[in-house]
Amino acid sequence: MGITSIRIPDDLDKPLESLSKKLDRSKNYLVNQAIREFIARQSLEDSRWQDTLDALASIEAGKSIDEEDVNAWLNSWGTAARKPLPHEG
């Protein structure tokens, strides 16, 4: 386990201390939880950004499905005449 020293400004330290007492957890535990959540959120944002880039590349390559075909397919859900999944055109 690595050791990192951080400086916490008073405007964060006081609420952190209060939360620590309220939850009966150490400040160290709370800081580590916050870092974990931040890293997970950043990872999700990175993944979403890559998905966006992939989608844009797909569009630029001409891989798309006409909106009318998608709407017709969606509107057929729950009916006896459900349409098959539309394909790239």
N, C-alpha and C positions, 0 to 999 in steps of 0.2 A: 504494500500500500504506500502510495506516495504522500508526501507531506508538502502542502502549499500554504504559505502564509498570505493572508489577505487583510486589507485595512477596510473596516466597515465604518462609514460615516455615522455620526450620532443620529441623524434622521432615519437611518436604517437599523442601527444597533438597538435603540430603545424599543421599537416595535418587535424586533426579533427576540429580544430578551423577554418581552411580555408574552409573545406567542410561545416561546420555549417553556415558560412556566405554565401557561394555560394548557398546553398539550402534554406536559410532563416529558418533554424531549429536549435533548441538548441542542444548543445553537449549532453545533457541528452537524448534527443529524439534519436539521432543517436546511442548512446551507447546502449540504450534499443532495438533499431531495430537490431543492430548487435548481441546482446545477444539472441533475439528471433530467428534470423536466425541460429545462432549456435546451439541452443537447438533443433530446427526443423531438422537441418542436422544430429545432433547426434541421434535423434529419428529415422530418416530414416535409418541411418547406423545400428542402433540396430535392426531394423525390418529386414533389408536385411541380417544381420548376423544370426538372428533366422531363416529366410527362408532357408539360406544355411545349418544350422544345421538340420533343418527338412528334407531338400532334401537328405542330407547325410544319415540320419537315414532311410529314405525311400529306398535308394539304398541298405543299409546294410540289410534291411528287405526283399530284393529281389523284391521290387516293381519298375520295370522299363519296358520300351517299347523298343523293338529292333530298332536300328537306321534305318535299311532297311525298316521296316514297316512305320516308321515316314516319311522317304524320299518318299516312294511310295505314301503315303497319301498326302503329300504336293505337289508332282508333279502332282497329279490328280486334284488339284484345277483348276478351270476355264475350265475343260473339261466336256464333256457329261458323262464320266465314272468316276465321282468323287467317291473316295473310302470313306468308313465310317471311323470314328475316330478309330485309333488302340487302343487296350486295353493291359493292363499289361499281360505279358506272362510268 
